[in-house]
């Protein structure tokens, strides 16, 4: 964020947005401040992101903002925060977005180990959202837990595509540098060559962090050696965070498919194990049906035993009487 940036208060902001009632300050991040508001005509909650005034002074930002915001507004995916409108008001750039009632992934899972089935579900959904944006020519460049919101249905939604830049835009790459620990090496080493695989790198880091509670270290230690995650997650992570972009997944879609296939496999194995625990051991000894002669001899032995017992009882009684 530009040095000295001071976010306005809701009361200061409200007069600039007559179509909205700005009520609450939500958060301030690296590229602006976010406020909760109500769209008066539709009576729906929205989030308004106010970008620092200093950004509007940069010709390269001002020129690309409207073009890219139009692309963002066309994005429609359950794992992307929807952009409703955008604009420039007296040099103040803003984006009106879907309001997500919930915490960020950072607030929900920082330092915690998430169950591998849940971690896989979250990351595959994020990959699906990324793939949708990538197909429209947008990359995020700053994928991290703080930019993933978790809604009431525990579904992840990527926010801050408002600061993405069109793939191939000249000079755009040098404006966004990602976040240390999540950013792909090429974002700082070669910003002009950044493509969608930078987002895949960051997503791989998040998968590792969800499984282990920490980000990858140097030297690298596989996630399964730190936590009880399945070792089949390791090659997925290692491919996603390979330092060389050409060795990573070529699309977020492919990464999502591999994760979902693994999660499905683990669910099936879990189900089979549960069935095995509930299964009764079958009696494998042959069961021989008794013959008619055998049944007759058994009945005869029973009656003879009964007669002998009766005689013995009678003899005992006669002795006591005598």
Buried (B, 14 or more C-beta within 10 A) or exposed (E): BEEEBEBBEBEEBBEBBEEBBBEEBBEBBBBBBBBBBBBEEEEEBBBBBBBBBBBBEEEBBBEBBEEBBEBBBEBEBBBBBBBBBBEBEEEBBBBBBBBBEBEBBBEBBEEEBBEBBEBBBBBBBBBBBBBBBBBBBBBBBBBBBBBBBBBEEEBBBBBBBBBBBBBEBEBBBEBBBBBEEBBBBBBEEEBEEBBBBBBBBBBBBBBBBBBBBBEBEEEEEBBBEBBEBBEBBBEBBBBBBBEEBEEBBEBBBBBBBBBBBBBEEBEEEEEEEEEEEEEEEEEEEEEEEEEEEEEEEEEEEEEEEEEEEEEEEEEEEEEEEE
